[in-house]
């Protein structure tokens, strides 16, 4: 456990030692600010963050791959993955530590947006329940996207390839659920809707906390991390 935390904090700190971390932070806060200004504050309408949360899926779908693409790809490219895997630490600790670092960075991105809640408090008296549900949904969505990126990064030594692979998977799921599902047979349509993280995010944005959605995000993230661990274990025996 101490080694897991050591890996997590080392990886988290490394994100602020490279331009990428600051670029992602600036892009997220800049775009989030614009989205909040135009979607949450509409003259003549109650101030709400529902539209803000509903639009977060596509922003995270772009930034999560950027955050996670270097987790293992850089180690594989430089050859430092072998010493890491032969060290007296289990592969699962390496995976969880690196993944935890990206989740900490996700929360670092979200923390400044809490100022928007204070802005709404000054403009009106918003219901904090739906806002809390929205932040829970965004956190779970981001954690799932980061888990996808973590797995993709373990498959290649190329950071751009890991980024594009993650981006392709995330947008493919959304294309299937948005354009294929409406014209598909009922069984396939329900399956595609159930598979779509953004459709589940819609319920959180409306203030609905469905335990089924929570289990979906956590279970799928855990499965992806388990597969990533197996992928790294296979490298040990190559």
N, C-alpha and C positions, 0 to 999 in steps of 0.2 A: 504493500500500500504506500509506504513512503516513496518508493521509486516511481510509482504511478504519479504521485503528486509532483515529484521532481521533474518528470518528463512533461507534465501538463504545464507547469509554471515556466519551464525553460522554453517550451514551444510557444506559449502565449507571449512571453517577452520577445521572442525572435520576430513575431509579427510586427512589432513596433521598431525593429531595427532595419527593416527593409522598406523601400518606398511603397510596395504593394499594400501593406497594412494601412498606411495613412491615406493612400488613394481610395481604398475601399471605404474607409471611415468618412472621408470627405464626400464621396459620391453618394453614400447612403444618406448622410445627414442632409446633403443638398437636395436630393430628389425627394426624400421624405418631407422636407420642409415645404417644397413646392406642392406636393400632393396634399399635405395638410391644409395649406393656405387656400387651395382651390377646391378641394373636395370636402373638407370638414367645416369650413367657414363659408356658408352661402347666405348672402343677405336675404332676409325674410323667411329663413328656415331655421329650425332648431339646430344648434351647434352639436355635432355628433362626430365620432371617429369611425363610424361604420365603413364609409367609403375608403377611408385611410387604410383600415385593416384589409378590406377586400382587394386593394391594389398592391398590398405588400407581397403577394405570392410571386409576381413577376420580377419585382426588384430583388427578392431573395433568390429567385431562380437564376439570376445572373451573378449576384455577388457571392452566394454560397460556394459555387464552383471555383471562383477566384480565391476564396479563403482556403479551401481544402485541397486545391490542386497540387500544392507543394509538399503535403504531409509526408508521403512516401516516395513520390516521384523524384524529388531532389536527392533523397537518401540513396535511391536505386541508381540514379545517374552518376553520383559521385563515388559510389561504391562503399559508402559508410553504412549501408543497410546490413552488410554481413557482420561487422563488429557489433552492431546494435542487437542483432538476432542471436549472436553467440554469447552475449553478455548474460550474467546470471539474473535474468529477468524474463518472465514469461511473455510470450507474444501478445497475450490479451492485455497485459499491463501497458505494453507499448501502444497498442491500438487505442485503449481507453484513455491513456494519458494524452496522446496527440489529439484524439477526438474531443476530450474535455477542454483542451486549449482553444479549439475552434468554437466550442459552445460558450466559453468565457468571453471570447471575442464577439460573438453574437450578442451577448448580454451587454457588452460594452457599446455596441452599436445602438441597442434599444434604449439604454439608460437615458441618454440626452433627450429622447423623444417624450419622456415623462413631463417635460416642460409643456408639451401641448395640452396635457391634462389641466395644468394650472391655467393655461390660456382659456380653456373652455370654462373653467370655474369662474374666471373673471367675466366672461361673456354671458354665461347662463348658469343654470344649475343642472349639469348633466347627471344622468344615472351612472354611477361608478361601476355598477355590476356588469353591464355590457362592455365597458372599457376594460375591466379586469379580464373578462372572458376573451376579448380581442387580443390582449397581450399574451394570454396563455396560448391561444391558437397560433399566433405569430411565432412564439418561442418553440412550440412543438413542430410547426412547419419548418422553421429554420433548422432545427435539430435533425429532422428527417433529411432535408436537402444536404446538410453537412455529412450525414452518414453515407449518402449516395456518393458524394465527392470523395470521402475517405476510401471507400471501396474502389472507386475508379482510379484513385491515385496509387493504390497498391498493385495495379495491373500493368503499369507502364513507367518508363523512366522519363517520359516527356510530359512536362507540366502543361503545355498547350493541348496535348492530346487528352490528358486527364480532364482539363477544363471543358473542352469541346464534347467529350464523351458524357460528362455529367450534364452539361447543358442540353445535349441531344435527348438524353433519357427523360429529363424533367419536362421538356417541351413536348416530347412525343406523347407522354401520358396526358398532357393537357389538350393536345390536338385530338387525340382519340376520344377523350371525354367530352370535348366541346363540339366537334364536327362529325365524328363517326357515331357516337352514342345516340344522338337524336334520331338517326335513320336506321339504327341497328335493331334487330329483334329484341324483344323485351328482356330476355335473360342476359344477353350480351350488354344491353344498355345499362341494366342495373349493375352488372359487374364493372363496367367502365366507370360509372359514376362512383361506385364504392372504392375504386382504385385511385380516384382523383383526389390528391391532397387539397387542391384549391376549392373543390366543391365542399369538402369537409370544413375548410377554413371559412367558408361562407356562413356556416352555422355559428361559429365562434364570433364572427364579425357582427352577427345579429344578437349576440349576447346569450346564445344557447350553448351550454356546456354538456355535451353528450359523452358519457363515459366510453361509449363505443368508439368515438373519434379519438379520445385520449389513448385508449388501448391500441388502436390502429397505428397511431404515430409512434408510440413507444415500442410496440412489438416489432414493427417494420424496421425501425432504427436499430433495435437490438439485434435483429436477424442480420442486417447488413454489416454490423460490427463483427458479428460472429463469423460471417463469411470472409470478411477482411482478415480476421485472425487466422482462419484456415489457409487463406492465400499466402500469408506471411510464413506460416509453418511449412508450407510446401516449398518455399524458397530455401529453407534451412537444409532440406534434403536433396537439393538439386546438385 
